[in-house]
Amino acid sequence: MAGTMRAPWPVLLAASLCLGGFPGGWVSAAGGAVPQPEGHAEARREMVETQLRPRGIRNARVLEAMGKVPRHEFVPTLLQGFAYRDRPLPIGHGQTISQPFIVAFMTQALDPAPTDKVLEVGTGSGYQAAVLAELVAKVYTIEIVAPLGERARADLARLRYDNVQVRVGDGYEGWPEHAPFDAIIVTCSPAKVPKPLVDQLRDGGRMIIPVGEEGGVQELVLLEKRGAAVTQRAVLPVRFVPMTGKAQGR
């Protein structure tokens, strides 16, 4: 699942589709690690310095994680040369990997602590989960598209992100057996915030989630839970793929 800032979306999406939609899946790096030339490390440094820092990403731990996680390992092999540009890329099954700025922005909004337990709804490629895994104790991530969830599980294991647990299923109901969560991140857009996710957020926890109808106005919303009170504020206009499954009937 993925998102981007709303303003450049048509341009970025068009660029992604021109590179190939891979409707049946992707050309994967799984089955053996792709060699990582020095160019990838340099591209990550440039991404941090030219795309993230100047646009307000200030959390040192988030910047370090973004500079470390190999985004090229989470995109189709044929698109690895574009991995560190600030654009979404197709990952198959009608889904995309979010642009790096959105990943960093959403991660920073959660203000993750090393001891946190985080729920992610919408695993997609597994890249966001990998970034979170560098920052928190445990990541639980749910993906409704089975081939993507299975591929993400394999890639995260291959890259030794052992503190990530992947489930294939509908994320609308969250993952109650592991609740409460210190933070929740949602990378697909429901029409309104799912109540089960709010219920699974611990007291003092935060959730970042895109909210809005498909094809309409969407806002990235930051929620904070204090006892029985939940505050929320819109922090960025975005465009994400819609949340599917139970969310469609709500």
PAZAPA-4460 file (N, C-alpha, C; in steps of 0.05 Angstrom, whole numbers, plus 32768, in hexadecimal, padded with zeros to 4 digits):
% residues 250
    n_x    n_y    n_z   ca_x   ca_y   ca_z    c_x    c_y    c_z   seq   type   mol
   8011   7FE9   8000   8000   8000   8000   8012   8019   8000     1      M     A
   8008   802E   7FF6   801A   8045   7FF5   800B   805F   7FF2     2      A     A
   801A   8074   7FF7   800E   808E   7FF4   8023   80A3   7FEB     3      G     A
   8019   80BA   7FE4   802B   80D0   7FDD   801C   80EA   7FE4     4      T     A
   802B   8100   7FE3   801E   8119   7FE6   800B   811E   7FCF     5      M     A
   7FF5   812C   7FD4   7FE0   812E   7FBF   7FE9   813E   7FA7     6      R     A
   7FF6   8154   7FAB   7FFC   8166   7F95   800B   8159   7F7E     7      A     A
   8021   814A   7F83   8030   813F   7F6C   8026   8123   7F64     8      P     A
   8010   811A   7F70   8008   80FE   7F6B   8004   80F7   7F4E     9      W     A
   7FF5   8107   7F3E   7FF2   80FF   7F22   800C   80FB   7F13    10      P     A
   801F   810D   7F18   8039   810A   7F0A   8048   80F2   7F13    11      V     A
   8048   80ED   7F2E   8057   80D7   7F38   804A   80BC   7F30    12      L     A
   8030   80BB   7F32   8022   80A2   7F2A   8027   809C   7F0D    13      L     A
   8026   80B1   7EFC   802A   80AD   7EDF   8047   80A2   7EDB    14      A     A
   805A   80AE   7EE9   8075   80A5   7EE7   8078   8087   7EEE    15      A     A
   806A   8080   7F04   806B   8064   7F0D   805F   8051   7EF9    16      S     A
   8048   8058   7EEE   803B   8047   7EDB   804B   8044   7EC1    17      L     A
   8059   805A   7EBA   806A   8058   7EA2   8080   8044   7EA5    18      C     A
   8088   803F   7EBE   809D   802C   7EC3   8093   800F   7EC3    19      L     A
   8079   800C   7EC3   806D   7FF1   7EC2   805D   7FEC   7EDA    20      G     A
   8044   7FE2   7ED7   8033   7FDD   7EED   8036   7FC2   7EFA    21      G     A
   8042   7FAF   7EEC   8046   7F94   7EF7   802C   7F89   7F03    22      F     A
   8015   7F88   7EF4   7FFC   7F82   7EFF   7FFA   7F66   7F0B    23      P     A
   800A   7F54   7F03   8009   7F39   7F0E   801C   7F34   7F25    24      G     A
   802D   7F47   7F2B   8041   7F43   7F40   8059   7F54   7F3A    25      G     A
   8070   7F4C   7F44   8088   7F5C   7F3D   809F   7F4A   7F37    26      W     A
   80B4   7F56   7F2C   80CE   7F49   7F2A   80DC   7F4C   7F44    27      V     A
   80E0   7F37   7F53   80E8   7F39   7F6F   8106   7F34   7F73    28      S     A
   8110   7F3F   7F88   812C   7F39   7F90   812D   7F21   7FA3    29      A     A
   8116   7F17   7FAB   8115   7F01   7FBE   8123   7EE8   7FB1    30      A     A
   812D   7ED8   7FC3   813B   7EC0   7FBA   8159   7EC4   7FB9    31      G     A
   8162   7EDA   7FC3   817E   7EE0   7FC3   8182   7EFE   7FC4    32      G     A
   8192   7F08   7FD5   8195   7F24   7FD8   81A2   7F31   7FBF    33      A     A
   8196   7F47   7FB7   81A1   7F56   7FA0   81BA   7F64   7FAA    34      V     A
   81D0   7F63   7F9B   81E8   7F72   7FA4   81E2   7F90   7FA7    35      P     A
   81ED   7F9B   7FBC   81E8   7FB7   7FC1   8200   7FC8   7FBB    36      Q     A
   8201   7FD4   7FA3   8217   7FE5   7F9C   8219   7FFD   7FAF    37      P     A
   8230   8009   7FAF   8234   8021   7FBF   8220   8037   7FB7    38      E     A
   8217   8036   7F9E   8205   804A   7F94   81EB   804A   7FA3    39      G     A
   81E2   8033   7FAE   81C9   8033   7FBE   81CD   8042   7FD8    40      H     A
   81E3   803E   7FE5   81E9   804C   7FFE   81EB   806A   7FFA    41      A     A
   81F8   8071   7FE4   81FA   808E   7FDE   81DF   809A   7FD7    42      E     A
   81CF   808A   7FC9   81B4   8094   7FC2   81A3   8098   7FDB    43      A     A
   81A6   8087   7FEF   8197   808A   8008   81A0   80A3   8016    44      R     A
   81BA   80A8   8016   81C4   80C0   8023   81B9   80D9   8015    45      R     A
   81B9   80D9   7FFB   81AF   80EF   7FEC   8191   80F2   7FF1    46      E     A
   8182   80DC   7FF3   8165   80DD   7FF9   8161   80EC   8013    47      M     A
   8170   80E4   8027   816D   80F1   8042   8173   810F   8041    48      V     A
   8189   8116   8033   8192   8131   8034   8182   8144   8021    49      E     A
   8178   8139   800B   816A   814B   7FF8   814C   8148   7FF8    50      T     A
   8141   8132   8001   8124   812E   8000   8118   8130   801C    51      Q     A
   8125   8127   8030   8119   8124   804B   811F   813C   805D    52      L     A
   8139   8141   8062   8141   8157   8074   8135   8171   806C    53      R     A
   8137   8179   8052   812D   8194   804A   810F   8196   804C    54      P     A
   8100   8180   804E   80E3   8181   804F   80D8   817B   806B    55      R     A
   80E9   817F   807F   80DF   817E   809A   80E2   8165   80AA    56      G     A
   80F0   8151   809F   80F5   8139   80AE   810D   813F   80C0    57      I     A
   8108   8141   80DA   811D   8149   80EC   8125   8133   8100    58      R     A
   8114   811F   8104   811A   810A   8118   8133   80FB   810F    59      N     A
   8147   80FC   8120   8161   80F1   8118   815F   80D2   8115    60      A     A
   814F   80C5   8125   814D   80A8   8123   813E   80A1   8109    61      R     A
   812A   80B0   8102   811C   80AB   80E9   812E   80AF   80D1    62      V     A
   813D   80C4   80D1   8150   80C9   80BB   8165   80B3   80B9    63      L     A
   816E   80A9   80D0   8182   8094   80D0   8176   807A   80C4    64      E     A
   815D   8074   80CC   8150   805C   80C1   814B   805F   80A3    65      A     A
   8142   8076   809A   813E   807A   807D   8158   8078   806E    66      M     A
   816E   8080   807A   8188   807D   806D   8194   8061   806E    67      G     A
   8187   8050   807D   8191   8035   8080   8181   801F   8071    68      K     A
   8167   8022   8071   8156   800D   8066   8159   800C   8047    69      V     A
   815F   7FF6   803B   8163   7FF4   801E   8148   7FF3   800F    70      P     A
   813E   800B   8008   8124   800C   7FFA   8124   7FFD   7FE0    71      R     A
   813C   7FFC   7FD3   813D   7FEE   7FB9   8137   7FD0   7FBC    72      H     A
   813A   7FC5   7FD4   8134   7FA8   7FD9   8116   7FA3   7FDA    73      E     A
   8106   7FB9   7FDB   80E9   7FB6   7FDE   80DA   7FBE   7FC5    74      F     A
   80E8   7FC3   7FB0   80DB   7FCA   7F96   80E3   7FB5   7F81    75      V     A
   80D3   7FB3   7F6B   80DB   7FA1   7F56   80F7   7FA5   7F4C    76      P     A
   8104   7F90   7F45   8120   7F92   7F3D   8124   7FA6   7F27    77      T     A
   8112   7FA7   7F14   8115   7FB9   7EFD   8112   7FD7   7F05    78      L     A
   8108   7FDC   7F1D   8104   7FF8   7F26   8117   8000   7F3B    79      L     A
   812B   7FEF   7F41   813D   7FF6   7F57   814D   800F   7F53    80      Q     A
   8152   8016   7F3A   8160   802F   7F34   8150   8048   7F3B    81      G     A
   8136   8045   7F40   8125   805B   7F47   811E   805B   7F65    82      F     A
   8129   8048   7F74   8120   8043   7F8F   8123   805B   7FA2    83      A     A
   8137   806C   7F9E   813C   8082   7FB1   8133   809D   7FA6    84      Y     A
   8123   809D   7F91   8116   80B5   7F88   80FD   80B9   7F98    85      R     A
   80F4   80D2   7F9B   80DD   80D7   7FAC   80C3   80D4   7F9C    86      D     A
   80BD   80BA   7F97   80A5   80B3   7F88   809B   8098   7F91    87      R     A
   8081   8093   7F8F   8078   8078   7F93   8080   8067   7F7B    88      P     A
   8081   804D   7F7F   8087   803A   7F69   8074   8023   7F6A    89      L     A
   806D   8017   7F53   805A   8000   7F53   8068   7FE7   7F5F    90      P     A
   8059   7FD8   7F6E   8063   7FBF   7F7A   8052   7FA7   7F72    91      I     A
   803F   7FAC   7F60   802E   7F96   7F57   8013   7F97   7F64    92      G     A
   8000   7F89   7F58   7FE5   7F86   7F64   7FD7   7FA1   7F69    93      H     A
   7FDD   7FB4   7F57   7FD1   7FCE   7F59   7FDA   7FDF   7F71    94      G     A
   7FF0   7FD8   7F7D   7FFA   7FE6   7F95   8015   7FF3   7F8F    95      Q     A
   801C   8006   7FA0   8036   8014   7F9D   8044   8016   7FB8    96      T     A
   805E   801B   7FB7   806E   8021   7FCE   806E   803F   7FD1    97      I     A
   8069   8049   7FE9   8067   8066   7FEE   8082   8074   7FE8    98      S     A
   807F   808E   7FE1   8098   809E   7FDC   80A6   80A1   7FF7    99      Q     A
   80C1   80A3   7FF7   80D0   80A4   8010   80C7   80BA   8023   100      P     A
   80C0   80D2   8019   80B8   80E7   802B   80A0   80E0   803B   101      F     A
   808C   80D3   802F   8074   80CB   803D   807A   80B6   8053   102      I     A
   808B   80A3   804D   8094   808F   8060   80A1   809D   8078   103      V     A
   80B3   80AF   8073   80C1   80BE   8088   80AE   80D0   8098   104      A     A
   809C   80DD   808A   8089   80F0   8097   8077   80E0   80AA   105      F     A
   806C   80CA   80A1   805A   80BB   80B1   8069   80AE   80C9   106      M     A
   8081   80A5   80C5   8091   8099   80DA   8098   80AE   80EF   107      T     A
   80A0   80C6   80E6   80A7   80DC   80F9   808E   80E4   8109   108      Q     A
   8077   80E4   80FD   805E   80EC   810B   8058   80DA   8122   109      A     A
   8060   80C0   8120   805B   80AE   8136   806F   80B2   814D   110      L     A
   8085   80BF   8148   809A   80C4   815D   80A1   80A9   816A   111      D     A
   80AA   8096   815B   80AE   807B   8166   80C4   8079   817A   112      P     A
   80C0   8069   818F   80D4   8064   81A4   80DE   8048   81A0   113      A     A
   80F7   8043   81AA   8103   8028   81A6   80F4   8012   81B3   114      P     A
   80E4   8017   81C7   80D5   8002   81D5   80B9   7FFE   81C9   115      T     A
   80B1   800D   81B5   8096   800D   81AB   808E   7FF3   819D   116      D     A
   8074   7FED   819E   8068   7FD8   818E   8055   7FE5   817B   117      K     A
   8059   7FE1   8161   804B   7FF0   814C   803B   7FDD   813A   118      V     A
   8022   7FE6   8134   8012   7FD8   8120   8012   7FE8   8106   119      L     A
   8017   7FDA   80F0   8014   7FE6   80D6   7FFD   7FD7   80C7   120      E     A
   7FEB   7FE7   80BB   7FD6   7FDC   80AA   7FDD   7FE3   808D   121      V     A
   7FE2   7FCF   807D   7FEA   7FD4   8061   8008   7FD0   805D   122      G     A
   8011   7FB7   805E   802E   7FB1   805C   8039   7FB9   8042   123      T     A
   802B   7FB4   802C   8035   7FBA   8011   804F   7FAB   800C   124      G     A
   8063   7FBA   8005   807E   7FAF   7FFF   808D   7FA6   8018   125      S     A
   8086   7FB1   802F   8095   7FAB   8048   80A8   7FC1   804F   126      G     A
   80AB   7FD5   803E   80BF   7FEA   8043   80B9   7FFA   805C   127      Y     A
   80A0   8003   805F   8099   8013   8077   809E   8002   8091   128      Q     A
   8097   7FE9   8090   809C   7FD7   80A7   80B9   7FD5   80AD   129      A     A
   80CA   7FD4   8098   80E7   7FD3   809D   80F2   7FEC   80AA   130      A     A
   80E8   8003   80A1   80F0   801D   80AD   80E8   801D   80CB   131      V     A
   80CF   8015   80D1   80C6   8014   80ED   80D7   8000   80FD   132      L     A
   80DE   7FE9   80F0   80EE   7FD5   80FE   8108   7FDF   8108   133      A     A
   8113   7FF3   80FA   812D   7FFF   8103   8129   8011   811C   134      E     A
   8110   8018   8122   810B   802C   8136   80FC   8022   814F   135      L     A
   80EE   800C   814D   80DE   8002   8163   80E4   7FE5   816A   136      V     A
   80D7   7FDC   8180   80DD   7FC0   8189   80CF   7FAB   8178   137      A     A
   80B6   7FB1   8170   80A7   7F9D   8162   8093   7FAA   814E   138      K     A
   8091   7F9E   8136   807E   7FA8   8122   806C   7F91   811A   139      V     A
   8052   7F96   811C   803E   7F84   8112   8031   7F91   80F9   140      Y     A
   8032   7F83   80E3   8028   7F8F   80CA   8015   7F7C   80BB   141      T     A
   8000   7F88   80B0   7FEA   7F78   80A4   7FE7   7F81   8087   142      I     A
   7FE5   7F6D   8075   7FE1   7F73   8058   7FCA   7F62   804E   143      E     A
   7FB7   7F6E   8041   7F9F   7F60   8037   7FA5   7F52   801C   144      I     A
   7FB8   7F5B   800D   7FBE   7F4F   7FF3   7FD3   7F39   7FF8   145      V     A
   7FCA   7F20   7FF7   7FDA   7F0A   7FFF   7FF6   7F08   7FF2   146      A     A
   7FF8   7F0B   7FD7   8013   7F09   7FCB   8026   7F1F   7FD5   147      P     A
   801B   7F37   7FDB   802C   7F4C   7FE5   8035   7F46   8002   148      L     A
   8022   7F3D   8012   8029   7F36   802D   803E   7F20   802F   149      G     A
   803B   7F0C   801E   804E   7EF6   801E   8069   7EFE   8014   150      E     A
   8069   7F10   7FFF   8083   7F1A   7FF5   8090   7F2C   800A   151      R     A
   8081   7F3D   8017   808D   7F4E   802C   8098   7F3D   8043   152      A     A
   8089   7F29   804B   8093   7F17   8060   80AE   7F0B   8059   153      R     A
   80B0   7F01   8040   80C9   7EF5   8037   80E0   7F09   8035   154      A     A
   80DA   7F21   802B   80EF   7F35   8028   80F8   7F3F   8043   155      D     A
   80E6   7F44   8055   80ED   7F4D   8070   80FE   7F38   807F   156      L     A
   80F7   7F1E   807B   8107   7F09   8087   8122   7F07   807A   157      A     A
   8123   7F0A   8060   813D   7F09   8052   8150   7F1F   805A   158      R     A
   8144   7F36   8060   8154   7F4D   8069   8158   7F4E   8087   159      L     A
   814E   7F39   8095   8153   7F35   80B1   8145   7F4A   80C3   160      R     A
   812D   7F51   80BB   811D   7F62   80CD   810C   7F4F   80DE   161      Y     A
   8119   7F44   80F2   810D   7F2F   8102   80F8   7F3A   8116   162      D     A
   80F7   7F53   811A   80E3   7F5F   812C   80C9   7F67   811E   163      N     A
   80C5   7F5D   8106   80AD   7F63   80F7   809D   7F49   80F3   164      V     A
   8083   7F4A   80FA   8071   7F34   80F5   805C   7F3C   80E1   165      Q     A
   805A   7F2C   80CC   8047   7F32   80B6   802F   7F20   80B7   166      V     A
   8018   7F2B   80B4   7FFF   7F1C   80B1   7FF1   7F23   8097   167      R     A
   7FE7   7F0F   8089   7FD7   7F13   8071   7FBA   7F13   807B   168      V     A
   7FAC   7F29   8076   7F90   7F2B   807F   7F86   7F47   807D   169      G     A
   7F6E   7F4C   8087   7F61   7F66   8087   7F69   7F76   809F   170      D     A
   7F76   7F8D   809B   7F80   7F9D   80B1   7F6B   7FAE   80BF   171      G     A
   7F53   7FAF   80B5   7F3F   7FC1   80C0   7F3B   7FBB   80DE   172      Y     A
   7F3B   7FA2   80E5   7F37   7F9A   8101   7F51   7F9B   8112   173      E     A
   7F67   7FA2   8105   7F80   7FA3   8114   7F8B   7F87   811A   174      G     A
   7F99   7F86   8130   7FA6   7F6D   8139   7FA2   7F6B   8157   175      W     A
   7F89   7F65   8160   7F81   7F68   817C   7F92   7F58   8190   176      P     A
   7F9B   7F40   8187   7FAA   7F30   819A   7FC5   7F3B   81A2   177      E     A
   7FCF   7F4F   8193   7FE8   7F5C   819A   7FE4   7F79   81A4   178      H     A
   7FCB   7F82   81A6   7FC5   7F9D   81B0   7FC9   7F9E   81CE   179      A     A
   7FCC   7FB5   81DA   7FCC   7FD0   81CC   7FE7   7FD6   81C0   180      P     A
   7FE6   7FE8   81AC   7FFE   7FF0   819E   8006   800C   81A6   181      F     A
   8020   8011   81A7   802A   802C   81AD   8025   803F   8196   182      D     A
   8024   8034   817E   8020   8045   8166   8013   8033   8150   183      A     A
   8003   8040   813F   7FF7   8032   8128   7FFB   8043   8110   184      I     A
   8003   8037   80FA   8007   8045   80E1   7FF7   8036   80CC   185      I     A
   7FE7   8045   80BC   7FD6   803A   80A8   7FDE   8045   808D   186      V     A
   7FE3   8034   807A   7FED   803D   8060   7FD9   8038   8049   187      T     A
   7FBF   8038   8050   7FAA   8037   803D   7F93   8048   8049   188      C     A
   7F82   8052   8038   7F6F   8067   8041   7F53   805C   8044   189      S     A
   7F48   805B   805D   7F2C   8056   8061   7F1D   8071   8060   190      P     A
   7F02   806F   805D   7EF2   8087   805D   7EF1   8095   8078   191      A     A
   7EF4   8085   808D   7EF6   8090   80A8   7F08   807E   80B9   192      K     A
   7F11   8088   80CF   7F24   8079   80E0   7F16   8060   80EB   193      V     A
   7F21   8048   80E7   7F15   8030   80F2   7F16   8030   8111   194      P     A
   7EFF   802C   811D   7EFD   802B   813A   7F0E   8015   8147   195      K     A
   7F10   7FFD   813A   7F20   7FE8   8146   7F3E   7FF1   8149   196      P     A
   7F47   8001   8137   7F63   800A   8139   7F66   801E   8150   197      L     A
   7F53   8030   8153   7F54   8043   8169   7F53   8033   8184   198      V     A
   7F42   801F   8185   7F40   800F   819E   7F5A   8001   81A5   199      D     A
   7F6A   7FFA   8191   7F83   7FEB   8195   7F9B   7FFD   819A   200      Q     A
   7F97   8017   819A   7FAC   802A   81A0   7FAE   802E   81BE   201      L     A
   7FC5   802C   81C9   7FC8   802F   81E6   7FC3   804C   81EF   202      R     A
   7FBE   8050   8208   7FBC   806B   8213   7FD6   807A   820F   203      D     A
   7FD6   8090   8203   7FEE   809F   81FC   7FF9   8099   81E1   204      G     A
   7FED   8086   81D3   7FF6   807E   81B8   7FEE   8090   81A2   205      G     A
   7FFB   808C   818B   7FF5   809D   8173   7FF0   808C   815B   206      R     A
   7FDF   8096   814A   7FD9   8089   8130   7FDB   809D   811A   207      M     A
   7FE7   8095   8104   7FE8   80A5   80EB   7FDA   8095   80D6   208      I     A
   7FC6   80A2   80C8   7FB5   8094   80B6   7FAA   80A7   80A1   209      I     A
   7FAA   809F   8087   7F9D   80AF   8073   7F7F   80AA   8074   210      P     A
   7F6F   80BF   8072   7F52   80BC   8074   7F45   80CA   805D   211      V     A
   7F32   80BD   804F   7F24   80CA   8039   7F1B   80B6   8025   212      G     A
   7F08   80BE   8014   7EFD   80AC   8000   7F11   80AA   7FE9   213      E     A
   7F10   8093   7FDB   7F21   808F   7FC3   7F19   80A3   7FAE   214      E     A
   7F2C   80B1   7FA3   7F27   80C5   7F8E   7F1E   80DF   7F99   215      G     A
   7F1B   80E1   7FB3   7F12   80FB   7FC0   7F28   8106   7FD1   216      G     A
   7F21   8118   7FE3   7F34   8124   7FF5   7F3D   8110   800A   217      V     A
   7F58   810E   800C   7F63   80FE   8021   7F76   810F   8032   218      Q     A
   7F76   810A   804C   7F88   8118   805E   7F97   8104   806F   219      E     A
   7FB0   8108   8073   7FBF   80F8   8086   7FB8   8103   80A2   220      L     A
   7FAD   80F2   80B3   7FA3   80FA   80CD   7FB4   80EE   80E3   221      V     A
   7FBC   80FE   80F7   7FCB   80F5   810E   7FB8   80F5   8126   222      L     A
   7FB5   80DD   8132   7FA4   80DA   814A   7FB5   80D5   8162   223      L     A
   7FAC   80E0   8179   7FB9   80DA   8192   7FA4   80D2   81A6   224      E     A
   7FA9   80BD   81B5   7F95   80B3   81C8   7F9E   80B9   81E5   225      K     A
   7F8C   80C6   81F3   7F91   80CD   820F   7F79   80C4   821F   226      R     A
   7F7B   80AD   822C   7F64   80A2   823B   7F4E   809C   8227   227      G     A
   7F36   80A6   822D   7F1F   80A2   821B   7F1E   80B6   8204   228      A     A
   7F30   80CA   8206   7F2F   80E0   81F2   7F43   80D9   81DB   229      A     A
   7F3A   80DF   81C3   7F4B   80DB   81AB   7F4A   80F6   819C   230      V     A
   7F62   8102   8199   7F64   811A   8189   7F6F   8113   816D   231      T     A
   7F67   8122   8159   7F72   811D   813F   7F74   8138   812F   232      Q     A
   7F88   8139   811E   7F8C   8150   810E   7F98   8148   80F3   233      R     A
   7F8F   8156   80DE   7F9A   8151   80C3   7FB5   815D   80C1   234      A     A
   7FC8   814E   80B6   7FE4   8158   80B5   7FEF   815B   8099   235      V     A
   7FE2   814E   8085   7FEC   814F   806A   7FD8   8144   8056   236      L     A
   7FD3   8153   8040   7FC2   8147   802B   7FD1   8132   801C   237      P     A
   7FC4   811B   8016   7FD2   8104   800A   7FBF   80F6   7FF7   238      V     A
   7FCA   80E1   7FEA   7FBA   80CF   7FD9   7FC4   80B3   7FDE   239      R     A
   7FB4   80A2   7FEB   7FBB   8087   7FF0   7FA8   8074   7FE2   240      F     A
   7FB0   805B   7FDE   7F9E   8047   7FD5   7F88   8042   7FEA   241      V     A
   7F70   803B   7FE2   7F5B   8038   7FF6   7F5F   801F   8007   242      P     A
   7F55   8020   8020   7F54   8009   8031   7F3E   7FF6   8026   243      M     A
   7F44   7FDD   8024   7F30   7FCA   801A   7F27   7FB7   8030   244      T     A
   7F19   7FA2   802A   7F0F   7F90   803E   7EF7   7F9B   804C   245      G     A
   7EF6   7F98   8066   7EDF   7FA1   8076   7EDB   7FBF   8074   246      K     A
   7EF0   7FCE   806F   7EED   7FEB   806D   7EDA   7FF3   8057   247      A     A
   7ED7   7FE3   8042   7EC6   7FEA   802B   7EA9   7FE9   8033   248      Q     A
   7EA2   7FD9   8047   7E86   7FD7   804F   7E7E   7FE9   8066   249      G     A
   7E91   7FFA   806F   7E8B   800A   8086   7E82   8026   807E   250      R     A
***
